[in-house]
Amino acid sequence: MLSPSTVPLLLSFAAAAVTGAAAFLALRRFSREETVASLRQDVRDAVLLLREPPTVLVTGFRAHGKSSFINTACRALAAEAGPMLLRAETSPPVTHSATFDRCVIRAAVAGGGSEDEKEEGEATCAQVALVDAPALPEPGQLTRADVEEALSGVPPPECVALVLRCGGPAKDRHAAVKKLADVTTAIRQRGLQFVVVLTHKKRIKSMRKAEELRREIAFRARTDCVYLIENYTAGNMLNIRRPWATKNNLETHYTVLMIVRQCVEFAKLRRSHSIGQTENGDLIGIEYSWDVGIESGQGTSMGASGDGVEDYV
């Protein structure tokens, strides 16, 4: 039996242990936040080196999470907190897609946290153009022409983010995976590089199954650029007491920033490979300005706001 004099000592030890654990967790979170901020700054620096915002086509099958991925990317790039702000239209799983027209969402990339970096960020705007396209037909009905049509829209993509769902019925998932090789072949023949984004990460029950799925996708798509992510979605964030309360997840932030950073690098390579030669052997460059005709057919310059083009600065 403990003596009365030892009880205060034990309580002091317990309090010190709790304080130390809390300090360790706070330091760990601070370190992870710094890592995310550093990666975001890296994305910003890479974008500012390009003349025009890099254009990333986000495509995939219905209800696989491509519009939610765009919303997640916009939130992470802008370093937002608080309510979930939707840029791309989303909906619960239904018989049709919520996206009917091709839409260009220009996501702003936030700068660092210091005063000098904030002033520099206000003077120089870094943006990534994310193209939200209508969903591809169901895997059983998908044809080569459907993929070509998705890749042929304006503005022309410089990189492709192919979104696939991890969860859902196994039959539907297997059908989508079987079509993966056909889709990626069409992308490659266009001279484009791509990343594969596997959404609904939490539906995978174990790390072993997640790694097996990643390896299968990498094998079929013939690429190592395969990422697993849990998107921020409006449905999951809905809280009756605190509507639209959203808590940022550092792992989700880091993953989506890593995906965008890779897409920016692919866009940079695309532009460098687009340099041709004249008959005299002189190098010529391709200008990256285009008209965006989405709904009305009368487009606007990519450098200005217009129908089908949304600015989020």
Secondary structure, DSSP 8 states (H G I E B T S, - for coil): ---TTHHHHHHHHHHHHHHHHHHHHHHHHHHHHHHHHHHHHHHHHHHHTSSS--EEEEEEBTTSSHHHHHHHHHHHHHT--SS---SS---SS-SS-S--S-EEEEEE----SSHHHHHHHHHS--EEEEEE---B--GGG--HHHHHHHHTSSS--SEEEEEEESSS-HHHHHHHHHTHHHHHHHHHHTT--EEEEEE-GGGS--HHHHHHHHHHHHHHHT-S-EEE-----HHHH--SSSTT-----HHHHHHHHHHHHHHHHHHHHHHHHT-EE-TTS-EE------EE-SSSS--EETTS-BTTEEEE-
